[in-house]
């Protein structure tokens, strides 16, 4: 059965986030939607995000047991936010719905799964033949059709949103919107596919059936040699403004701080999949509002208040040092080192728990499996290429360039853009810190 079961979050599918103030989180083969989170639900919402952070869970049972243990330890049912959890198991997609929210399965067997009348949650296995699965808000037909201007896809991470639509590979550009599926092969210029970077030697054309599945080197710089850049499809290059994702960290809690709730099997899970230490203690200068800042700064990066250069630094947990925004609109909070690539989970840094993975989907394989690393050292953020086939390039003047090759660890400043193969990232400072 596992060989033929449909996958909801597999290759070719897309996750479109619905606008809203809740939380949408994707971690590997799991998608969690909490349409709303109020002040009294912050602690449990944070624990739900942690319960979904499993490196690999082909059966879905590890996440389900974690969530069950979490809900069983909460005495006040009002402290649990309504949520829908999609587990993309090897036997097919499974939906878990709890509280005042629901999910809608579209396709051959349309069905609405609601958690409103459940004591804990409702579990439903999605049958083959689905074209879309709508989680949380905006579940009516056509509600998502006008939301995205670009064909956006949440490949991983946590962003604000009231819901999400999972589109099967044949579902088209947007839920409820007819039209042709955008082809990445057609959008990008034809280029040779080899295991080595492109040189001036002529390339022997091969039949399509002999095309190897390898990383696709591209010639740098892109253009005609006279300063004019070749047009590239908008879905790969247009960077939308950074989303101010205050809900990613869920803001201050209205209830007293407490230790994380016990989760069955948590110790074994940590042994199998090391977690990244995000609580780094640094020296910083607090502003009058209590936001911790780089001691070299003259003003608070969050509220703009002047910093007293004569004040004594304090030691405290370092706030996030910014965000990475992909060219499809996904936002990744920088709390630790990040490995970027087509298959970053295979890197030693990610496997050992020293870094988080940031996956860039690339059907043309111009992005290497492990392409670059973003390193956090104190208050500084640097990027280094990890020996990729096509290199990593930096622009400090926007997407038009000029692009300079990253040949050694290079500091990043707000607004810098990185090009990895045919994909782009933008780095920006993030207004998050103590007292936000």
N, C-alpha and C positions, 0 to 999 in steps of 0.2 A: 504493500500500500504506500510506503514511504517514497517509492520511486515515481509514483504517478499522482500523488496528492498535490493539489494546487497550492502555490505559495502566494501570500498577499504582499510580502515585503521583499520578494526576490528580484532578480535582474529584470529591468524593463518596467517595473512598477514605479509609481510616484506617490508621494505624500504631500497633499496640498493643505496648508494650515488655514483655518478660518479666522478672520480678525476677531479679537476679543481680549479680555483682561485675565483669562484663566491661564492654564499652563498646558503645553503640549510637549511631550518628551519622547524621543525615539532613542532606543539603545539596542543596536543590533537587530534581533528578530522580535522586538517588542515595541509597541506604541501605546503610550499612556496619555489619556486626555482627562484633565480636570477642568470643566468649563468655568467654574468659579471657585475661588479660595478666599474665605474671609479670615479675619484676624485670629479667631479661635481655632482655626483648622490648619494653621501654618505648620505646627509640629508634625501632625500626622501626614500632611502633604509632603513634607520633607522626607519622612520615613518611607512613604510610598515610592518616591523617586529613587531612594537608595535601594529599596527592595527590587526594583526593576533593573538595577545596574549589575547584570550578570553577563560575563564575557561571552559565554556560549551556553545555550539551553535548548537543545533540539527538541525535547519532549514538552517543554513548557512547565514541567512539574516543579522545578526549583523555584521559579518566580511565583507560581501559584502557592506553594507552601510558605514562601516568605510573606506574601500578602495575607494569607489565611492566619498566620501567626501574629502578624501586625494587627489585623482587625480584631482578633480574639483578645488581645491585650488592652484594647481601648475600652474603658468603661462607659464613657459618654458618647452615644452614637452621633450627637451633633458635632463632635470634634472631628468626624471623618468627612472629608469633602466627597461629593458625588464624583464618580470616575467611571471611565470605560477603558478597559485594558485589552488590547489585541495581541495575542501570542501567536506568532507565525511558526507553528510546530511542524515537524517532519510528517505528521499525519494530516496536516491541513490547518487553516486558521481557526483559532478558538477565541471567542469573545467573553469577557467577564464584565458585567455591568452592575454597579452598586449605587443606590441613592437616586436622586431626582435627575436622571439623565438616561439616554438610550443610544442605541446604534441601529443603523438601517443598512441592510444588505440588499444590493440591487443586482439584477441579473435574472437568470432562469428561475431562481427560487427566492423571490423577494420576501423579506421578513424583517420586522422590527423587534429588537431585543431591548427590553426595558428593565431597569433596576429599581423602579419606583415602588413596587409592591414586595420586594425581597427583604428578608430579614438580614441577610449578609450580602449575597450577590447572586446574579443569575449567570449560568454558564451555558454557552451555545456554540456548537461546532458548525462552522460555515461549510455548506455543501459546495461541490464543484459547480462551475458555471456562473460565478459571480463576476460582475464587471466593476463594481465599486463597493466600498464599505465606508459608511459615513459614521464617524464617532462624535458624540457630543452635540454641540450647537450647529445651527445652520443645516438641519437634516432634511429640509424640504427640497423637492426637486428644483433644480435651477438656482438654489441659494448660493452655490459656490461659483456659478458660471461667470459672474462679473467680477470676482475678487482678484484673481491674478492677472496682471498685464503680461508678465512673462510666464513661461511654463516652469514654475518654481517647484522645488522638491526638497523636503526636509530629509537629508541623508543621515542626520544624527544630531544629538544635542537637545537643548531645552530652550523653547521660545514661548512668548506670550501667544495665546489663542483661545477661542471658545470651543474649538473642535478641529477635526481633521478629516479629510477624505482620502482614502487609499484607492488609487486607480490601478486596475489591472493593466497589463501591457497592451491590451487591445482597446482600452477605454477612451483613448483620444487625448487631446490636449488639456481639457478641463472637464470636471464633472458637469453633466447636463449640457455641454456645448458640443455640437457636432462639428466635424472638421477633420482634416488630415492630421496624422501624427507627425510631429516634427522629427525629421531624420537627422541625426548628428553627422552621418556620413555625407549627406548632401550639403549640410551647412558648412562643412570644413573643406578647404582646398585639398585636392588629391595629393598625397605624398607617399614616398616609398616606405615600405615596412621592412626593417632589418633589425638586427640585434646591436648594430653599431651606429654611432651618430653619423648624420649625413655628411658626405664629403663631395668634392667636385667630380668624382668619378661617375661615369654614366651608369644609370640604374637599368638593369635588365628587367623588362616587364614580365610578370608571371601571370598565369591564369588565376582567376579568382579562387578556384578550388585549392590552390597551393599556398594561399596566403597564410603565413604562420600567425599564431596568436601570441604576439610579443609586444613589448613596448614600442611605440612608433616614434622614432626620432624625428625632429622637425628642424629645419634650417633656421638659424638666427642671424641677423634679425629678420622678422617677418616684414616683407615689403618688396619694393622693386629696385632697391639700391639707390634711389634718388630722394629718399626721405618720405616717400608716400607709402602709407601702410595699406595692405590689402584689406578689403572689408571682411569682417568676421561677423557671424550671426549674433544677434543681440543677446540671445539667451546665454551666451558664453562670456560676454565682455561687459555688459552694462551692469554697473554696480549701483544698487539702490542705496539710499541713505541708511546709515547704521540705525537699527531698531533699538530704542532705549528700553532694554529688557529688564526693567526693575523686577518683574515677576519671576525672573529666572532664579533669584535668590530668595524670593517670596517675601522680602521686606522684613521689618521688625515684627516680632511675635507679641501678641496682646496678652499671652499667658506666660507665667514664669518659665525660665529655661529648665530643661530636664535632660536626663541622660536618654540616649536612643532606646526605643522599645526593644525587648528581646526578640530575636528572630531565630526560629528553629534552623539548625544546621549552619548558622552564620560562620562559626569558626572553620568548618570544613570548606565552606565556599571561599573564604579568604585564602585558605591554603592553596586552592586550585587556581584562583584568579586574583592575584595581588591587586590591592587598591592603591591609587596614587595618593600620596600625602599632600593635601592641599592646604594644611594649616602650617604655613611657614612663618616663623617669628622673625621680625626685622626691626631695625631702629627707624623711627619716623617722627615727624613733627605733627602734632594734632592742631587743627584749626580751632577757632572759638566754638564751632559747632560739634567738635569731637571727631572729625574725619581725619584719618591718618594719612599723611602725605610723605612723599620723597623728601628727605632732609635738604636736598639741593633745590627744591622748588621755592618760589617766592610767594605763590598764592595757592589756595586750595584747589585741587583739580575737580572737586565736586561742587562746592558752593561759591568759589571765587574769592573767599575771604583772604585777606592778607595774612601771611605767616610771620611770626616773630622770629627773626634770624638769631636773636639772643636766647631763645627758649632752649631748654635742655631736651634732647631727643628722648623718646620713651620707646620701650620695647613692647610690641604687640603683634597680633596676627596680621599678616599682610593682606590687604584687600585685593580683589582681582586687578590685574595689571592691564586690562583692556579686552577687546574682542577681536576675533577674526571673522570677517563676513565673506562668504563665498559668492561667486558670481551668479548663483541661483537664489541668493537671499538668505541662506542659512547663517545663523549667528552662533559662534562658539565662544564661551567665556574662558578667559585665560587665568586659571588658578594654579597651573603647573605646566611642565614641559609638554609639548604636543608634537607628535610625529604625523606628518602629512604625506599622503600617498594614495595609490589605488587600493592597496591592501596593507594599511599601516599596522594592523594587528599582528603581522608576522615579524615585526622588528623586535630586537632583543629588549629595547627600552620599554616597549609596551608590555611584552610578556613578563618582564621582571617587575612591573608596576612603577617604573620610574617616569613614565610619560603616558599621556592619554592619546588615543588614536583619533585622527581627523581624516575620514575617508572622502576622497574626491572621485566620483564616478566619471569614467572616461571610456566610452566604447571604442574610441580610436587608439587607446593605449599610449597616448603621448605622455601621460603621467606615469612615472615609475611606481612600482609597488610600494617602495619606501623612498620617497622623493626628497623630502626636506624635514628639518627639525626646527621648531621654535623653542628657544631656551629662555627660561626665567632665572635671572641671577640677581638676587636682592631686589632692586627696583628697576632693573634693566631688562629689556626684551630684545633678544637677538635671533637671527635666522641663519641657518647654514644648510647648504646643499649636502645631501648624503650620498653623493656619487651617482646621481640620476643620469639616465641616457641623454636627456635633453636640457639639463641644467635648470637652475632657478635664477630668475631675473627680477630686478627691483626697479621700480619707478617711483620717484618722489614728486612727480609733476602730473599725476593723473594717468588714465588708461592709455593716453596717446604717446606716452614715453617722454624722453628716451629711456630705454631699458638697459640697465647695467647688469652684467653677470655677477652673481653672488659666489665669489671664489673662496671666501673665508667668513667666519662668524661676523655678521654685520648688524649693528644696532638698528632697531625699528623705531620710527616716530609716527605720531598720529597722522593718518592719511596716506601712509605708504602703501603701495600696491605690489603684490608679488605675482609673477607669472610662472606657472608650473605646467610645461607642455602647452595645451590649449585652454587650461583653466586658470582662473585668477582668484586671488584673495586680497582683501583690504584689511589693514590693521588700524584700529582706532582705540583711543582711550575710552574706558567705560566708567560712567559715573556711579560707582558702587564702592562702598566702604563702611566702616563703623559709623553707626548713627544715621544711615541713609533713610 
